[in-house]
């Protein structure tokens, strides 16, 4: 099994090669997570504990204006990122999600050329109440890239962003670093690389947030079946750990290591259960499936791709992953959690 990396999870979204050198697994051609909301909710970065339904909108295309995104925020939609909506569909566009009665304000800035400048800008925006929503995305259909910031209207939350230089060469090394920062309320947003090739990890926290995070990993098997995958992530979900995505590491000898990463809000009693369904043939069907589940309080996490043993009837091996959060009140992991990654 491997998980296709969504532009939500910042594929070219951070110029982040999530598939290698300490990044999340996947391919730069695909999308995957259906969730996320860095700035909404209770001040911890997402989720107000009262969300019971989810609704998604997809804007097809490759060229967009700031106004389109701003207007979606005024309608209460969180920008989940640019995505290629499934290998079965291969339709590019922007995905948005709505889960609570609130509205959002967006700022869209040109990409900063260095990680240091990016960190500085993100902290300036964070002090003004704007969380990092979608770093390093291409919205205009040209050679430029942008960073999207988001503020929940009426909230007084401020945010701090940190970039730690260098990429881990093992899962243990990244977990150790993540747990040190998780104790301070930092979410691991992912690896990031600037135009000069300098790489590091991106973190963000809500200054007045109460959430504290613990991270763990388990070995990843890219050949595992759907049943094996669900069993593994469900075991962690029952312990309150939400599956994030697979990471790949390359050690100093060039050997590769693959690991599934999980996150737990230690201040929450939440548990997570999962469901896989077949992917659809059109983006409209994917969104319809996501909205049908969302009406039941089940959110769309994204696409997961398995090795197909039926190339005629199942050429891509692609599935839609849905998550149900139980006993989840006030935690950023309750609603669109993967947008914070």
TIVEXSE-692856 format. One record per residue (C-alpha): residue in one letter; residue number from 1; y, z, x. Coordinates in nm, 4 decimals. Layout:
# residues N
 residuo num        y        z        x
       a NUM        Y        Z        X
...
# end
This chain:
# residues 341
 residuo num        y        z        x
       x   1   0.0000   0.0000   0.0000
       x   2   0.3512  -0.0486   0.1077
       x   3   0.6674   0.0184  -0.0769
       x   4   0.9209  -0.2594  -0.0928
       x   5   1.2581  -0.1302   0.0095
       x   6   1.5270  -0.1595  -0.2525
       x   7   1.8721  -0.2401  -0.1665
       x   8   1.9293   0.0926  -0.3357
       x   9   1.7445   0.2490  -0.0531
       x  10   1.9858   0.0634   0.1618
       x  11   1.8038  -0.2303   0.3057
       x  12   2.0710  -0.4581   0.4114
       x  13   2.2417  -0.1956   0.2242
       x  14   2.3084  -0.0056   0.5419
       x  15   2.2145  -0.2856   0.7644
       x  16   1.9457  -0.0373   0.7683
       x  17   1.6173  -0.1721   0.8702
       x  18   1.4160   0.0724   0.6707
       x  19   1.0892  -0.0804   0.7782
       x  20   1.1032   0.0019   1.1445
       x  21   1.2159   0.2419   1.4111
       x  22   1.2244   0.5485   1.1934
       x  23   1.3284   0.3726   0.8756
       x  24   1.1690   0.3669   0.5360
       x  25   0.8855   0.1253   0.4839
       x  26   0.9262  -0.2016   0.3093
       x  27   1.0584  -0.5508   0.3446
       x  28   1.4167  -0.6584   0.3690
       x  29   1.3516  -0.9192   0.1037
       x  30   1.2812  -0.6862  -0.1806
       x  31   1.4155  -0.4109  -0.3895
       x  32   1.2706  -0.0998  -0.5060
       x  33   1.4156   0.2122  -0.6288
       x  34   1.5374   0.2430  -0.9759
       x  35   1.7158   0.5661  -0.9336
       x  36   1.9959   0.7356  -0.7687
       x  37   2.3315   0.8819  -0.8058
       x  38   2.5074   1.0329  -0.5116
       x  39   2.8041   1.1551  -0.6991
       x  40   2.7140   1.2411  -1.0525
       x  41   2.5923   1.5549  -1.2129
       x  42   2.6530   1.9157  -1.1398
       x  43   2.8204   1.8960  -0.8040
       x  44   2.5042   1.8753  -0.6002
       x  45   2.5041   1.5012  -0.6041
       x  46   2.3269   1.4106  -0.9248
       x  47   2.1616   1.5323  -1.2352
       x  48   2.3194   1.7726  -1.4773
       x  49   1.9984   1.9220  -1.6057
       x  50   2.0683   1.7977  -1.9564
       x  51   1.9666   1.4375  -1.9096
       x  52   1.6808   1.3388  -2.1383
       x  53   1.7078   0.9602  -2.1550
       x  54   1.7899   0.6793  -1.9152
       x  55   1.9275   0.3322  -1.9745
       x  56   1.9503   0.0397  -1.7310
       x  57   2.1606  -0.2743  -1.7097
       x  58   2.1075  -0.5638  -1.4686
       x  59   2.3800  -0.8121  -1.3765
       x  60   2.2153  -1.1263  -1.2337
       x  61   2.3861  -1.3253  -0.9602
       x  62   2.4958  -1.3051  -0.5967
       x  63   2.8766  -1.2981  -0.6277
       x  64   3.0532  -1.0087  -0.7947
       x  65   3.4006  -0.8627  -0.8221
       x  66   3.5177  -0.5055  -0.7810
       x  67   3.6268  -0.5150  -1.1435
       x  68   3.2707  -0.5722  -1.2664
       x  69   3.1487  -0.2581  -1.0926
       x  70   3.4526  -0.0550  -1.1958
       x  71   3.4047  -0.1588  -1.5584
       x  72   3.0408  -0.0477  -1.5532
       x  73   3.1528   0.2932  -1.4278
       x  74   3.3949   0.3183  -1.7185
       x  75   3.0952   0.2653  -1.9481
       x  76   2.9107   0.5535  -1.7835
       x  77   2.6854   0.3566  -1.5489
       x  78   2.5856   0.4649  -1.2004
       x  79   2.5743   0.1755  -0.9524
       x  80   2.2178   0.1713  -0.8255
       x  81   2.2722  -0.1141  -0.5850
       x  82   2.2113  -0.4819  -0.5260
       x  83   1.8478  -0.5751  -0.5669
       x  84   1.6017  -0.8566  -0.5785
       x  85   1.4344  -0.7519  -0.9000
       x  86   1.0699  -0.7872  -0.8094
       x  87   0.8693  -1.0465  -0.6199
       x  88   0.7336  -1.1690  -0.9530
       x  89   1.0899  -1.2252  -1.0684
       x  90   1.2837  -1.2960  -0.7479
       x  91   1.6128  -1.2556  -0.9329
       x  92   1.9068  -1.1175  -0.7376
       x  93   2.1710  -0.9018  -0.8945
       x  94   2.3125  -0.5525  -0.9404
       x  95   2.1295  -0.2710  -1.1178
       x  96   2.3052   0.0135  -1.3015
       x  97   2.1734   0.3233  -1.4756
       x  98   2.3153   0.5637  -1.7320
       x  99   2.1834   0.9101  -1.8099
       x 100   2.4616   1.1390  -1.9277
       x 101   2.7806   1.1332  -2.1300
       x 102   3.0272   1.0847  -1.8492
       x 103   3.2123   0.8061  -1.6716
       x 104   3.2528   0.7125  -1.3076
       x 105   3.5281   0.5838  -1.0831
       x 106   3.4416   0.3511  -0.7952
       x 107   3.6130   0.2623  -0.4703
       x 108   3.4919  -0.0396  -0.2755
       x 109   3.5977  -0.0605   0.0895
       x 110   3.5300  -0.3104   0.3694
       x 111   3.2494  -0.2106   0.6034
       x 112   3.3598  -0.0037   0.9021
       x 113   3.2502  -0.1625   1.2321
       x 114   3.1119   0.1515   1.4024
       x 115   2.9102   0.4496   1.2878
       x 116   3.1866   0.6836   1.4007
       x 117   3.4466   0.5011   1.1931
       x 118   3.2081   0.4883   0.8998
       x 119   3.1475   0.8640   0.9194
       x 120   3.5213   0.9303   0.9336
       x 121   3.5901   0.7104   0.6317
       x 122   3.3063   0.8644   0.4300
       x 123   3.4428   1.2130   0.4929
       x 124   3.7936   1.1090   0.3903
       x 125   3.6522   0.9704   0.0674
       x 126   3.4346   1.2778   0.0248
       x 127   3.7338   1.5098   0.0455
       x 128   3.8834   1.3105  -0.2415
       x 129   3.5679   1.3655  -0.4471
       x 130   3.4051   1.0278  -0.3822
       x 131   3.0400   1.0384  -0.2814
       x 132   2.8749   0.7701  -0.0745
       x 133   2.7119   0.5462  -0.3353
       x 134   2.6030   0.2241  -0.1643
       x 135   2.6820   0.1791   0.2046
       x 136   2.6921  -0.1626   0.3672
       x 137   2.6224  -0.3920   0.0728
       x 138   2.7130  -0.7550   0.0235
       x 139   2.8848  -0.7913  -0.3119
       x 140   3.0986  -1.1010  -0.2755
       x 141   2.8356  -1.3572  -0.1762
       x 142   2.9970  -1.4262   0.1608
       x 143   2.9581  -1.2938   0.5156
       x 144   3.1404  -0.9667   0.4470
       x 145   2.9870  -0.6308   0.3656
       x 146   3.1254  -0.3416   0.1682
       x 147   3.0705   0.0298   0.1096
       x 148   3.0832   0.1661  -0.2441
       x 149   3.2012   0.5208  -0.3198
       x 150   3.1682   0.6918  -0.6564
       x 151   3.3348   0.9876  -0.8283
       x 152   3.2284   1.1443  -1.1551
       x 153   3.5317   1.1713  -1.3803
       x 154   3.6298   1.5323  -1.4425
       x 155   3.4207   1.6727  -1.1566
       x 156   3.5773   1.8719  -0.8727
       x 157   3.2991   1.8202  -0.6204
       x 158   3.3766   1.7217  -0.2619
       x 159   3.1315   1.5794  -0.0095
       x 160   3.0590   1.5937   0.3615
       x 161   2.8884   1.3098   0.5477
       x 162   2.7153   1.3338   0.8830
       x 163   2.5667   1.0679   1.1111
       x 164   2.3183   1.1950   1.3690
       x 165   2.2697   0.9437   1.6533
       x 166   1.9342   0.7983   1.7506
       x 167   1.6127   0.7355   1.5572
       x 168   1.3101   0.9632   1.5564
       x 169   0.9919   0.8479   1.7267
       x 170   0.7593   1.0532   1.5053
       x 171   0.7396   1.1918   1.1548
       x 172   0.7321   1.5480   1.2898
       x 173   1.0584   1.4950   1.4758
       x 174   1.2383   1.3594   1.1703
       x 175   1.0966   1.6304   0.9430
       x 176   1.2188   1.9012   1.1814
       x 177   1.5694   1.7539   1.1874
       x 178   1.5694   1.6970   0.8117
       x 179   1.4687   2.0543   0.7349
       x 180   1.7385   2.1980   0.9606
       x 181   2.0015   1.9997   0.7717
       x 182   1.8270   2.0432   0.4371
       x 183   1.8785   2.4185   0.4726
       x 184   2.2512   2.3401   0.4705
       x 185   2.2213   2.1250   0.1586
       x 186   2.2161   1.7861   0.3307
       x 187   2.0283   1.4985   0.1741
       x 188   1.8766   1.2418   0.4064
       x 189   2.0237   0.9127   0.2875
       x 190   1.8357   0.7039   0.5413
       x 191   1.8653   0.5370   0.8794
       x 192   2.1761   0.3348   0.9513
       x 193   2.2749   0.0796   1.2140
       x 194   2.6167  -0.0648   1.2876
       x 195   2.7017  -0.4204   1.3896
       x 196   2.6615  -0.3322   1.7583
       x 197   2.3072  -0.2071   1.7104
       x 198   2.3856   0.1646   1.7349
       x 199   2.1474   0.3509   1.5063
       x 200   2.1192   0.6961   1.3564
       x 201   2.0480   0.8875   1.0371
       x 202   2.2897   0.9309   0.7512
       x 203   2.3237   1.2615   0.5639
       x 204   2.5457   1.3870   0.2842
       x 205   2.5976   1.7128   0.0992
       x 206   2.8064   1.8424  -0.1875
       x 207   3.0345   2.1056  -0.0360
       x 208   3.0129   2.3377  -0.3355
       x 209   2.6548   2.2449  -0.4202
       x 210   2.3781   2.5014  -0.4459
       x 211   2.0777   2.2755  -0.3798
       x 212   1.8802   2.3285  -0.0605
       x 213   1.6164   2.0838   0.0537
       x 214   1.2806   2.0970   0.2210
       x 215   1.1177   1.7810   0.3512
       x 216   0.7550   1.7112   0.4316
       x 217   0.5414   1.4114   0.5210
       x 218   0.1830   1.2980   0.4824
       x 219   0.0113   1.0104   0.6634
       x 220   0.0624   0.6737   0.4935
       x 221  -0.2167   0.4220   0.4503
       x 222  -0.0968   0.0696   0.3854
       x 223  -0.4384  -0.0254   0.2496
       x 224  -0.4706   0.2515  -0.0089
       x 225  -0.5432   0.1697  -0.3713
       x 226  -0.3248   0.2494  -0.6700
       x 227  -0.5528   0.5401  -0.7590
       x 228  -0.5393   0.6839  -0.4075
       x 229  -0.1621   0.6480  -0.3974
       x 230  -0.1127   0.8191  -0.7342
       x 231  -0.3481   1.1008  -0.6391
       x 232  -0.1608   1.1652  -0.3144
       x 233   0.1924   1.1630  -0.4546
       x 234   0.0881   1.3546  -0.7677
       x 235  -0.0555   1.6342  -0.5542
       x 236   0.2819   1.6708  -0.3830
       x 237   0.4673   1.6302  -0.7129
       x 238   0.2762   1.9228  -0.8608
       x 239   0.4159   2.1316  -0.5757
       x 240   0.7710   2.0215  -0.6505
       x 241   0.7974   1.7493  -0.3853
       x 242   0.9358   1.4141  -0.4952
       x 243   0.8015   1.1089  -0.3134
       x 244   1.0762   0.9152  -0.1374
       x 245   0.9179   0.6224   0.0454
       x 246   0.7059   0.5464   0.3523
       x 247   0.8673   0.5670   0.6930
       x 248   0.7610   0.3765   1.0024
       x 249   0.8067   0.5141   1.3526
       x 250   0.7584   0.3633   1.6963
       x 251   0.6998   0.6074   1.9811
       x 252   0.8001   0.5606   2.3437
       x 253   0.4694   0.3853   2.4163
       x 254   0.5209   0.1361   2.1355
       x 255   0.2577   0.2872   1.9059
       x 256   0.3372   0.2846   1.5345
       x 257   0.3078   0.5752   1.2932
       x 258   0.3437   0.5526   0.9155
       x 259   0.4179   0.8481   0.6915
       x 260   0.5077   0.9171   0.3304
       x 261   0.8187   1.1311   0.2968
       x 262   0.8841   1.3861   0.0228
       x 263   1.1764   1.6082  -0.0734
       x 264   1.1930   1.9379  -0.2641
       x 265   1.4953   2.1237  -0.3976
       x 266   1.3976   2.4797  -0.3077
       x 267   1.6357   2.6209  -0.5698
       x 268   1.4551   2.4338  -0.8495
       x 269   1.1215   2.4828  -1.0263
       x 270   1.0890   2.1100  -1.0936
       x 271   0.7622   1.9218  -1.0690
       x 272   0.7095   1.5459  -1.0776
       x 273   0.4444   1.3217  -1.2307
       x 274   0.4071   0.9479  -1.1826
       x 275   0.2927   0.6382  -1.3662
       x 276   0.2308   0.2832  -1.2435
       x 277   0.2559  -0.0160  -1.4765
       x 278   0.2180  -0.3902  -1.4086
       x 279   0.5347  -0.5699  -1.3068
       x 280   0.6893  -0.8341  -1.5326
       x 281   0.7685  -1.2033  -1.4991
       x 282   1.1417  -1.1876  -1.5755
       x 283   1.4192  -0.9447  -1.4918
       x 284   1.4823  -0.9014  -1.8648
       x 285   1.1244  -0.7766  -1.9074
       x 286   1.1543  -0.5391  -1.6111
       x 287   1.4721  -0.3886  -1.7548
       x 288   1.3190  -0.3735  -2.1037
       x 289   1.0183  -0.1858  -1.9642
       x 290   1.2484   0.0523  -1.7751
       x 291   1.4571   0.1161  -2.0860
       x 292   1.1510   0.1772  -2.3029
       x 293   1.0323   0.4428  -2.0582
       x 294   1.3857   0.5732  -2.0158
       x 295   1.4110   0.6379  -2.3888
       x 296   1.1153   0.8750  -2.3435
       x 297   1.2900   1.0614  -2.0611
       x 298   1.0971   0.8825  -1.7860
       x 299   1.3034   0.7213  -1.5126
       x 300   1.2363   0.4006  -1.3223
       x 301   1.1811   0.4754  -0.9547
       x 302   1.1252   0.1185  -0.8429
       x 303   0.8679  -0.1303  -0.7214
       x 304   0.5553  -0.0444  -0.5252
       x 305   0.3408  -0.3219  -0.3819
       x 306  -0.0307  -0.2905  -0.3120
       x 307  -0.2750  -0.5225  -0.1398
       x 308  -0.3942  -0.7528  -0.4166
       x 309  -0.7655  -0.8182  -0.4586
       x 310  -0.7051  -1.0681  -0.7387
       x 311  -0.4796  -1.3429  -0.5986
       x 312  -0.5082  -1.5503  -0.9164
       x 313  -0.4149  -1.2934  -1.1807
       x 314  -0.2306  -1.0484  -0.9558
       x 315  -0.0820  -1.2500  -0.6674
       x 316   0.1812  -0.9941  -0.5621
       x 317   0.0059  -0.6628  -0.6239
       x 318   0.3400  -0.5363  -0.7494
       x 319   0.3737  -0.2389  -0.9851
       x 320   0.6595  -0.0512  -1.1493
       x 321   0.6726   0.3179  -1.0603
       x 322   0.8016   0.5653  -1.3189
       x 323   0.8663   0.9371  -1.2727
       x 324   0.8737   1.2264  -1.5169
       x 325   1.0568   1.5386  -1.3982
       x 326   0.9460   1.8661  -1.5601
       x 327   1.1359   2.1973  -1.5532
       x 328   1.4200   2.0161  -1.3837
       x 329   1.7558   2.1741  -1.4599
       x 330   2.0688   2.1255  -1.2534
       x 331   1.8995   1.9741  -0.9485
       x 332   2.0159   1.6458  -0.7938
       x 333   1.6522   1.5356  -0.8085
       x 334   1.6444   1.5474  -1.1903
       x 335   1.8245   1.2216  -1.2615
       x 336   1.8249   0.8973  -1.0646
       x 337   1.7314   1.0964  -0.7541
       x 338   1.6521   0.8104  -0.5227
       x 339   2.0072   0.6820  -0.5249
       x 340   2.0932   0.9661  -0.2958
       x 341   1.8599   0.8223  -0.0319
# end
